[in-house]
């Protein structure tokens, strides 16, 4: 059973000892070397690195077309908007500011949510910021479904330029690539991950060279770097400029990955790679596409591939396909990590998690979640059939997550980093307003496909809040019906209960109450083992448990111990391995010989239900399909004794 850390735990009945492996409290800086920088290119910047395939084309199409090309000032304005979006949202907001807010070295919206909840003074505020974090995470899942579809489609659409007669194979080819991508996830990303960096290095060098080649022919496009062209475009076009912002934001998709992957690479490699390589390469390519459209407006059909000479288009198509698969892989892997964090924090039911690398804890595979993403991406390809149409569904997920991050950052920078309210309001208030503008612009795309990420986000939020509400009701009911440990121990000597040889581990969500499975075992079997462990697994509001504090052990009575096992939300529980640490403090524990007792909950509606009928139905479906706690905690199945208990909520 898992539980969040309790502030009102009862005083221990005996001496308290802490032991076990964990993470050092002080995080060591990540090395900045060639290998780290290549890894950053391959994992962190795959998504934003492939945005030139569709971002500029989608933006310019708002104000121009093949029949009525955009004017010179319009091109300058859109180029300026894209460049300054990269500077403001990615460089200043994420690279310089938000990446400072790490949770013991970990980043991402779940880590930021935990930081914000830690410094909240009321339960209502903790609940509110938890909801903001959940909403951002759900929109990130929507992004994870859309990214593979739009990335692979945009790459394969290069066939329209290089081999026009084969355009009919675009959809089948995208389906095959996506199916293959999701099929190989079970093998792990270790081996293929080593190839990601060099491929993305070639990709960024190639798009930079293509951009420079076009800029040299039309250097006047460099005037677009001036922000006054962006302001002029906005003030001269008004409503049309507001609509265009919904496509401009496509140039900063993947910005959240910089923050989410900070724990794997550290700040320094991500910042250096962005400032001195990725940002220049992207800027050069966007400017090169704009320069091309100045002289060849007909290239608007696909300005990215039109940058390349005829002989280079097929190699570029192959390289772009590899790059988009890598971009998709980064989103899928990030989704796995985020899903595990939410499971650990109690927002999602337990799922089967497979470790694909014995040496790397972060390399995991979630089969059910993987195929939910895969089926969603395949359905989007079949339904939208082009990256231009799918672009309408992309921006809402991205900008929604941006807004949630900005809101949580306001709290963290004021309460944790002691920024003044005025400074927080000026800085993050500006970014929240900017993100809200992008989000509002994308809301106009709801009829064209923007409803997709909203539907995904709302559905996932309902699932998470329903699961959390149901589990809270179960815990409240168990607490109301439970027997305090102190009362049980006081009666035990007079009960003359028969003690049998062996070690029994009873799992309980509340360390201060007698596990229901223990009471049922006494009722039906009328025996108690010589050595008893009352074990509670707690998930901390930090990425990893501190080193030396994995277990907290209290002796309640002779040979009866209360054990609290702590895990961070980035860790994967292994209960038998953790309990083996008890041997270090003189408690003889053999994971193979111990018997584990757990309660199998049969949840039913009470006479006065506290959940609506439809939410109760939804909760029961999730509960029935959740992975058993014994499997999630990696307990040997042949050592488990399950005792049923009926709970009415």
N, C-alpha and C positions, 0 to 999 in steps of 0.2 A: 504494500500500500504506500502511496506517496502522499506527502503533505507539505504545505508551505511552512517555513520556520514560524514557530509559535513564540509570541512575546510573553505569554502568561503561563509558561510551563511550570509545573509544580516543582517544589524544591526536591532535590534528590534525596532518597532514603539512605544513601550511602555515599562513599567517596566517588567523585566524578573524574574519569580519566579520558584523555583524548589521544588518539593514535591513528595512523594510517597515512597512505600516500595521498598526494594532492598536488596542487600547483604552488609554486613559490609566490608569495604575496607581491614581491617586486618583480615586475616583468622585465626580461632582458630585451634590449633593442635588437631588432632584426638586422642582419648584416646587409650592407648595400654593396652588392657585387654584380658581375655580369649575369650570374645564374638567377639572382633575385629579380633583376630588371627584366630578364627574358620571361620569367614566370609571371611577372606583373603584366607584361604585354599580352601573354597568352590567355590569362584568366580574367584579369580585371578590365582590360580595354577592348575585349572582343566585341561587345555590344555597341558601344559608342563608336568604335573604330569602323564599323560597317554602315553607320548612318549615312555617309556620303552616297551610298547606293540609291537612296530614295528621298532624303530630306530636302535637298535643294529643288529637285524636280517637282516634288509635291508642293513646296512653297511658291515657286514661280507660277505653277499652274493655276493658283488662286487668282492671280492678276493678269495672266496671259494665257495664250493657247497657240497651237500651231498656226491657226488662221489669223489670230490677232496677237502677235508677240508682245511681251512686256517691253515697256520703254527702257531706255538707258538708265534713267533715274530710278525706275522701279527695281531694276536689277541691282543697282548700287544699294538701294534701301534694304532689299532682302538679304544681300550679302552682309551688310552692316549688322542687321538684326541677328543673323546666325553667328557672326563672329563675337558680338557682344553678349549673346546668350551663352556661348562657350566661356567667355571671360567671367561673367557675373555668376551664373549658376554653378558651373563646374569648378572654375579656378578659385574664385573668391569664397563662394558659399561652402562648397564641399572640401576642396583641397586645402584651403587656408584656414577656414573656420570650423566646420562641423567635424572634421577629422581630429580636431583637438579633443573632442568629447569621446574618449574611449572608456570602456568599462573593463578595467584590468587588462587592457590591451586589445579587447574585442570591440568591433564596431557593428553597425547595422541598426535598423530601426527597433529591433527587439531589445538590443543592448541599451539603446538610447531610452526606450520606454522604461526599462528597469532602473536606469539612473534617475529619471524623472520621478518615478514612484518612490524611490528611496528618500528623496528630499521633500516629498509632500507631507504636510502636517495633518491632513484629515483623510479619512477613508473615502469621502466623496471625491476629493481631488485624485486620489490614487485610482479610484474606479474610472474617472474621466480620462486620465492619461493612459490608463490601460486600454480603454476603448479606442483612443486615438492610435495607439500602437497597433492594436488588432486591425483597425481599418487600414492603416498603412501596409501591414503585412499581407492583408487580403488583396489589396490592390497590387502588391508585388507579385502575388501568385497569378493574378490576371496578366501582369506583364510577362511572367514566365511562360504562360500559354501562348501569348501573341508573338513574343520575340522569335521563337524558332520558325513560326509560320511566315512572318513578314521577312525575316532575314533570308531564309532559304528561297522564298519566292522571288525576292528582289535580285538575288544572285542568278537564279536559273533564267530569269527574264532577259538576261544578256543574250540568250539565244535569238531574241527578236532582232538584235543588231548584228550578231556575228553569223547566224544561220537562219535568216527569216523564213525559209521554207520549212523549218522544223519547229515552228512556234506551237504546233499542236501537241508537242511532247512536254510542254512546260509544266502543266499540272501533274501528269503522271510522274515526271522526274522528281518534282518537289515531294510528292507523296512517298516515293521510294526512298528518297534521301531521309525524310523525317522518320519513316518507319524503321529504317536501318539505324538511325541515330538513337532512338529510344530503345531499340532492341539490344544494343550493345552496352547499355548502362550497367547491367548486372556484372559485367567484367571489370568495372572500375575504371577510373580515369588516370591511374598511375602511369601506365606505359604511354598512352596517347598524350597525356599531359606534357611529357617531355618534348613532344614535337610541336606543341602549341606555340611556344615562344618563338622559335625560329620562323615558323610560317607567318606569324603576325608581324615579325620584324620585316620580312620580305614584303608583306602587305602594306605596311605603313611607308616603307621606302618607295614602293611602287606608286602608291597614290600621291606621294609628295612629288616624285619625278614627273608624273603625268600633269600635276597641277602647275609645276614650274614651267614645263614645256608650253602650256597654254598661256601662262602669265607673260612669258617672254614675248609672245606674239602680240599680246594686248595688255601692256603694263598699266594702262589707265585704270584697270579694275582695282588696283591697290588703293585708289582714293576711297574705296568702299570701307576701308578700315576706320575712317572717321565716323564717330558716333552721330554726327549731325545728319548724315544720310539716313540713318535709322529714324531719328526724330522727324526729319522731313517727310519720310514715307508715312509715318504714323499720322502726322498732322494733315497731310495732303489727301490721304485716302480714308481716314476716319474708320467707318464700319468695316470696309474691305481690309484695312490693315489689321483690325481686331480679328477678323476671320483668318487672315494669313498667319497670325501668331500660333494658331492651332497646328500648323505644319512646321513652323520654325522650331517649335519645341522638340520635333523629332531629331534635331541635331544634337540634343543633350540627353537622349535616351541612354541608359546605362550609367548615368552619373551616380546613382545610388550604389552601384557595384563598387565604386571606389571606397565608400565607407563600409559596406558590408564585408569586404574582403580584407579590411585593415588588419584583422587578427592573424591572417595567414602570412602577410608580407610586411606589415609595419607601415608607418607613415612615410618614412624617407624614400623607399623605393617607389611607392605609388606617386609621391609628389615629384620626384626627379624625372620619372618616366613621362609624366604628364607635361610638365613645364618645358622640358628640353627635347622631347621627341614626339609625343602623341599630339599635343596641341599644335605645334608647327606643321606637322604632316596634315592634320585635318584642315587647318586654315588654308594651307597651300592648295589642297584639292578643291575645297569649296570655292576659293577665288579662281582657280583654274576653270571650274565648270562655269562660273559667271563670265569669265573672259571668253569662253567658247560661245556662250549664248549671245554675247554682244555682236559677234560677227556671223554666227550661224544660228539664228533663232529656231530653225527646224530641228536642231539637236535636242529640243525640249522633250522629245519623245523618250530619250534616255541619255541625258547629258554626261553621266558618269562613264558609260562605255564608249561614248562618242569621243572622249578625250584621247583614247588609244588609237594608234594607227591600225590599219586593217590587219597587218600581220600579227599584231599583239592582242587582238580582241579575244581569240579563243584561249590563249594562255591566261589572259586576265579573267575570263569567265571561269576557268578552272580554279585559279587562285581565289577569286571571290567566293566560289562555292565552298572551298576549304575554310575561308575566313568566316563565313556565315555559320557553318557547322560549329566552328569554335565558339562563335558568339552565342549560339544556342546552347552549347555545352556549359558555358559559364553560367547562364541563367538557370539551367536545370540543376547543376551542382549547388548553386546558391539556394535554390528552392528546397533541396534536400536538407541543407543545414538549417534553414529557417524553420522548416517543418519539424525537425527534431527539437529545436529550441522551444517551439510552441507546445509540443507534446510534453517536454520536461516541465514547462511552466503550468501545465494543466489546462491549456486552452483547446487541445485536440485529444481525441481518444488515442490510445496506444496503437502504433502500427508496427509491422514487422520491419526491422532495420537490420541490414546486412553490412558488415564491415568488409570492404574490398581490399584492404591493405592492412596486414598485421602490424605494421610499424607506424601507420598514420591514422590516428583516431578520427580525423576529419573526413577521411574518404569513406563515405557510406552510400548505401543504396536502399531506397524505399520502394519496393515493387509496386504497391498500390498507388502511391503518390506519383511515381514515374509514369504509369499508364494513364492516370487521370490527366496529366499534362500532355501525354502523347495523343490521346484520343481528342482532347480539346484542340490541339494544334492541327491535327488532320482535318477535323470538322471545319476549322476556320479556312484552311486552304481550299477545301471543296466548296465552301459557301461563298467566299469572297473572290477567289480565282485570280487576284492580282494584288501586288504590293500596294498600288495606289489606292485601291478600294480598302485594303486592310489598314492603311495608314490612319483612316478615320477612327479606327478602334484602338489605336496605339496610344495616342497622347493622353487620354483620360487617366489610364493606369499610372503612367509616369508622373504626371503633374499632381495627381492625388497623393501619391507617396511623397513628393516634394513638399506639399503643404503639411502633411503630418510630421515630417522631419523638422520643418521650420518651427512648428508649434511646440514640439517637445524640446527643441534646442533652446527656445526662449527660457524655459524653466531651468534647464541644466546650466546654462551659462550664467543665469542670475544667482541660483542657489549653490551651485558647485564651484563655479569659477569667480563668484562675487562681482560680476558685472553690475553696474548700476541699472535700475529699471529704465532710465532714460536711454542709456547706451544700448541695452537689449532691445528696447522698442524701436530705436532708430535703425539698428542693423538688421535684426531678424524680422522686425515689422516690415521693413522694406522688402526683404526676401519673401515674406509671407504674402505681401501684396503682389509681388511679381509672380509668384507661383499661382496665386489665386487668379491673376489675369490670364495666365496660360491655361489654367484649368477651366475658367469660364469660356474662353475661346473654344476649347475642345468640347465643351458641353453642346455647342452648336452642331456637333457631328453625331449626336445621339441617334437621329433617324438613319444616318448612313452607316452605322456600325459602332458608334460610341457607347451604345447600350451594352455591348458585350463585356467590357471590363467592369462596368457598373453592376451588371447582373452577377458576374463572377465575385466581385467584391462584396456585394450585399449578401449573396448566398453564403459565402465563406464566413462572413461576420455573424450571420444568423446561426450557422453551425457551431462556431466557436462559443458564442455567448450562451447558446442552448446547452452545450456540453458543460461549460463552467457552472451554469445555474443548476443543472441537474446534479452535478457532483457536489456542489455546495449543499443542496437539499439533502442528499444522502448522508453527508458528513454531519449535518445538523440533526438528522433523525438518529444516526448512530450515537451521537453524543447524548441525546435525550434518553436513549434506552440503555446506555452503557453503564457498567459498574466501574467505579474508580479503582485504580490499582491499589491504593492504600487500604480500602475496605476489603478487597479480595485477599490481600496478604494478611490482614488481621484475622480473617476467618480460616485461613488455610491450615494452621496448626490444629485447630479443633475439628476440622473436617475429616481427619484420618484418611486422606486421599492416598490411594496406593501409588507409590513411586516405582517406575520401571526404568531399567538402564537405558542410557542413550541421551542424545542431544536433540531437543525440539526447538525449532525456530517458528515463532508465531508472528505473522505480519499484521501490522495494525497501522491505521492512518493517524491515530491520536496516541502519542506516547504515554499519556496520563490515564488511559482507560484500558481495561482488560479486553483483549481481542475477542470478538464474538466467536471466532473459531476455537479459542481455548475453552470458553464456556461450553460450547457444543461438544467438544471432545470430552470434557469432564462429564457432561450429561449422558452421553451415549456410551463412551468407552470406560468411564469411571477410573481413569488412570492419568498420571502426570509423570513426565520424564524426570530423571534425576537432575538434568541440566536443562534450563529453560532460558531462551532468549526472546524478549519482546522487542521486535525490530520495526522501526519506522524509517522509511526512506524520505528524506527531505530534499527538495530542490531549492537551492539558494538563488537569490537575486543577483548573481554574479556568474561569470562564465565558468569558473572552476572552483572547487573547494580548496581552501588554503592547505598548503603542505603541512602534514602532521595533525590535521584536524578533520580527517575523513570520518572517523568514528568518535562518538561521545558515548562512553560506557558508564552506567551507574549500577551498583550492586543493590538490588532491592531487598533481597533476602538470600540466605545461603543457597548458592548455585542457581539463583534467579537474577538475571541481569536485564536491564533496559539498555538497548543499543539504538542510537540514532545514527543513521548513515547519511552523510551529506554528499550531494552532487551539485555541481554548477549546471546551468542550463545549456552549456556547450558540451557536456560530458555524457557518455553512454553508460548507464548503470550495469554493473556486474556484481550482484550481491554476494555470491559465494566467494569471489576473489576478495571483496572488501572485508567480509567476515573473517577471512583467514588472518587478517591483521590482529585479531584478538589473541592469537598465540603469543604475540609480543608482550602482552601484559598478563600472561599466566592463565588465560582461559583456553582450555584445550578444545580446539574446534577443528573438525575434519569435515570439509565440504561434501565429501563422498558419503560419509556415514550419517550425517545429520538428516533429520526429517523436517520438512517444511510444511507448515499448516497454514492454509489460506481460506478465506471465505469466498464462496461463489454467490454473488448477490443476485437475487431474483427481485427486480424492481417492478412494483405495481402501483396503480393509482390509489391514493388514499380516499377516504370518504369526503374529505375536504381538500381537493387537490390544490397545490400551490403553483402548478404549471398548466397552461392551456392545453387542450386536447392535442392540437397539432404539434406543439413543442414537445409534449410528452411522447408522442408517436415518433418524432424525429430523434429524441434522446434515446429511446429504446432501440431504434435501428442502429445508432452509433454504438451503443453499449454492447449489443449482440455481436457486432462486427469488430469490436476492439480486440487487439491481441491480448491474451491472458497475461495477468501481471507476472506469473511465473516465467513465461517465455520472455517477456520484456526485461525482467531482471536476470535472465540467463540462469535460472535455477534448473538443475537436472530434473526432467519430467518424472523419472522413476523414484524420486525422493519426495514427491509432492502428495499431500493429503488435502483434498478439497472438501469443505463442509458447507452445505447450502444454508442460506439465510434469506428470509423474505423481508423486503424493505418497502414500505408504503410511503410515497411522497406526494 
